[in-house]
Amino acid sequence: MITTKPQPGEYVEQQMNYIKQVGDAPVQQLILELKDKGYDFYTSIPEEKGNYAYAPGKWTIREVIGHIIDTERIFGYRLLAFIRGEQQGLPGFDQDDYVATSQAIERTIKDLAEEMKLVRTANYYLVRNLTEEQGAIKGISAGNPISVRTILYIMAGHELHHLQILKERYL
């Protein structure tokens, strides 16, 4: 079980907001809990609100959920790569390009919620038995050093961040 929070040098400043979202919760347990909490929240959103965006140029609810899924997958791959000892730096990604080509807007909220639950479940099984030592493993992502534990915190914090935005600005 990973109990140590990310340390300076394991993340870049713009990731701190996601890390703070986690608070003192055991991160692996939170990842498991969010699997169902996220699903329950997403499926509580009426389908007719799926194309709503709170301002011009902002993503719709469906696109936000699609973005959460894409990011979860990307962080899951980064975790796998670093846990397995990958020495090559991994590329960043342009979230707006990913959203624009995701076709999330064409899907139902329920379908997106089910996919997110499945991706999160797979990632949970990848990380549920990680040790403190494995949490300290570092790799390079988007040109910056990052630790496995930081990725876990960002993974959970990213979804918490977007859940809050959905509640405050969309619903």
Secondary structure as the mmCIF struct_conf table of DSSP 4:
data_model
#
loop_
_struct_conf.conf_type_id
_struct_conf.id
_struct_conf.beg_label_comp_id
_struct_conf.beg_label_asym_id
_struct_conf.beg_label_seq_id
_struct_conf.end_label_comp_id
_struct_conf.end_label_asym_id
_struct_conf.end_label_seq_id
BEND BEND1 THR A 4 THR A 4
HELX_LH_PP_P HELX_LH_PP_P1 LYS A 5 PRO A 6
TURN_TY1_P TURN_TY1_P1 PRO A 8 GLY A 9
BEND BEND2 GLU A 10 TYR A 11
HELX_RH_3T_P HELX_RH_3T_P1 GLU A 13 GLN A 15
HELX_RH_AL_P HELX_RH_AL_P1 MET A 16 VAL A 22
TURN_TY1_P TURN_TY1_P2 GLY A 23 ASP A 24
BEND BEND3 ALA A 25 ALA A 25
HELX_RH_AL_P HELX_RH_AL_P2 VAL A 27 SER A 44
BEND BEND4 ILE A 45 ILE A 45
HELX_RH_3T_P HELX_RH_3T_P2 GLU A 47 LYS A 49
TURN_TY1_P TURN_TY1_P3 GLY A 50 ASN A 51
BEND BEND5 TYR A 54 ALA A 55
TURN_TY1_P TURN_TY1_P4 PRO A 56 GLY A 57
BEND BEND6 LYS A 58 LYS A 58
HELX_LH_PP_P HELX_LH_PP_P2 TRP A 59 THR A 60
HELX_RH_AL_P HELX_RH_AL_P3 ILE A 61 ILE A 83
TURN_TY1_P TURN_TY1_P5 ARG A 84 GLY A 85
BEND BEND7 GLN A 88 GLN A 88
HELX_LH_PP_P HELX_LH_PP_P3 GLY A 89 GLY A 89
STRN STRN1 LEU A 90 LEU A 90
HELX_LH_PP_P HELX_LH_PP_P4 PRO A 91 PRO A 91
HELX_RH_AL_P HELX_RH_AL_P4 GLN A 95 ALA A 100
TURN_TY1_P TURN_TY1_P6 THR A 101 THR A 101
BEND BEND8 SER A 102 SER A 102
HELX_RH_3T_P HELX_RH_3T_P3 ALA A 104 GLU A 106
BEND BEND9 ARG A 107 ARG A 107
HELX_RH_AL_P HELX_RH_AL_P5 ILE A 109 VAL A 127
TURN_TY1_P TURN_TY1_P7 ARG A 128 ASN A 129
HELX_RH_AL_P HELX_RH_AL_P6 GLU A 132 GLY A 135
TURN_TY1_P TURN_TY1_P8 ALA A 136 ALA A 136
STRN STRN2 LYS A 138 SER A 141
TURN_TY1_P TURN_TY1_P9 ALA A 142 GLY A 143
STRN STRN3 ASN A 144 SER A 147
HELX_RH_AL_P HELX_RH_AL_P7 VAL A 148 ILE A 165
HELX_RH_PI_P HELX_RH_PI_P1 LEU A 166 TYR A 170
#
